[in-house]
Amino acid sequence: TFVLINDIIRLSQIEEQEHVLSDKIDLLKTAHDVEEILRHKADNREVTMTIEGEPVQIYGNQSYITELFLNLMDNAIKYNHERKLKVTVGIEDGKAVAVFSDTGIGISDEHQSRIFERFYRVDKSRSKKIGGTGLGLSIVKHIVAYHSGEISLESELEKGTTITVKLTF
């Protein structure tokens, strides 16, 4: 219950923010920092994390961008069965891009359009076992919107999921 309340408060805070995005953020460094935070969890689940790309800097809210990386990388570790997570940072079409690819359970077509909704869960029985509030991807979506970015998802059942985040400099 405590985690759920914190996530709801966090979502409300992101929605209500209107201040200038003034932190200079290196997305590649953020990916490496989050890799260190999640190292123990990944090792316990025998998931290999690979971070690659080039340093790309944007202006934004560092704590939000770190939270975005934490949510996406943590999900990729939780729902992974081939034991691989790759994060690639770079520039594409004049935007900063972070791509999160896993070899996990995937998301069926019928669920993909709803995956960023609040409290939406693909597999409620699995979610109870793994934990979480059903707000992580909604928080991610709001962080991306807060930074005037775009988020997209490609997924195939039993093959994995790739989430792409594009942000302006």
Backbone hydrogen bonds, N-H to C=O, Kabsch-Sander energy under -0.5 kcal/mol:
donor,donor_aa,acceptor,acceptor_aa,energy
5,I,1,T,-2.4
6,N,2,F,-2.4
7,D,3,V,-2.5
8,I,4,L,-2.3
9,I,5,I,-2.5
10,R,6,N,-2.6
11,L,7,D,-2.5
12,S,8,I,-2.1
13,Q,9,I,-2.4
14,I,10,R,-2.2
15,E,11,L,-2.2
16,E,12,S,-1.8
17,Q,13,Q,-1.0
17,Q,14,I,-0.6
22,S,20,V,-1.3
23,D,60,G,-2.3
25,I,23,D,-0.7
25,I,58,I,-3.3
27,L,25,I,-0.7
27,L,56,V,-2.8
30,T,26,D,-2.4
31,A,27,L,-2.3
32,H,28,L,-2.1
33,D,29,K,-2.8
34,V,30,T,-2.5
35,E,31,A,-2.1
36,E,32,H,-1.9
37,I,33,D,-1.8
38,L,34,V,-2.4
39,R,35,E,-0.7
39,R,36,E,-0.6
42,A,38,L,-2.8
43,D,39,R,-2.8
44,N,40,H,-2.4
45,R,41,K,-1.5
46,E,43,D,-1.2
47,V,42,A,-3.0
48,T,46,E,-0.5
48,T,83,R,-2.4
49,M,47,V,-0.6
50,T,85,L,-2.5
52,E,87,V,-2.6
54,E,89,V,-1.8
58,I,25,I,-2.3
60,G,23,D,-2.4
62,Q,60,G,-0.7
65,I,61,N,-2.4
66,T,62,Q,-2.6
67,E,63,S,-2.1
68,L,64,Y,-2.5
69,F,65,I,-2.4
70,L,66,T,-2.8
71,N,67,E,-2.8
72,L,68,L,-2.4
73,M,69,F,-2.7
74,D,70,L,-2.5
75,N,71,N,-2.2
76,A,72,L,-1.9
77,I,73,M,-1.7
78,K,74,D,-2.8
79,Y,75,N,-2.7
80,N,77,I,-1.1
81,H,103,T,-1.1
82,E,103,T,-1.6
85,L,48,T,-2.5
86,K,101,S,-3.0
87,V,50,T,-3.0
88,T,99,V,-2.3
89,V,52,E,-2.2
90,G,97,V,-2.4
92,E,95,K,-2.5
95,K,92,E,-1.5
96,A,167,L,-2.8
97,V,90,G,-3.0
98,A,165,V,-2.5
99,V,88,T,-2.8
100,F,163,I,-3.0
101,S,86,K,-3.0
101,S,99,V,-0.6
102,D,161,T,-2.6
103,T,84,K,-1.5
105,I,79,Y,-2.2
111,H,108,S,-1.5
112,Q,108,S,-1.2
113,S,109,D,-0.7
114,R,111,H,-1.4
115,I,111,H,-0.8
115,I,112,Q,-0.6
117,E,114,R,-2.2
119,F,134,G,-1.7
120,Y,117,E,-1.4
120,Y,134,G,-0.5
124,K,122,V,-0.5
127,S,123,D,-2.4
128,K,124,K,-1.7
129,K,125,S,-1.3
130,I,126,R,-2.5
131,G,127,S,-3.0
139,I,135,L,-2.7
140,V,136,G,-2.2
141,K,137,L,-2.4
142,H,138,S,-2.2
143,I,139,I,-2.4
144,V,140,V,-2.5
145,A,141,K,-2.3
146,Y,142,H,-2.6
147,H,143,I,-1.4
148,S,145,A,-2.1
149,G,144,V,-2.9
150,E,166,K,-2.4
152,S,164,T,-2.2
154,E,162,T,-2.6
156,E,160,G,-2.3
158,E,105,I,-3.1
159,K,156,E,-2.3
160,G,156,E,-2.0
162,T,154,E,-3.2
163,I,100,F,-2.6
164,T,152,S,-2.3
165,V,98,A,-2.7
166,K,150,E,-2.7
167,L,96,A,-3.0
168,T,147,H,-0.6
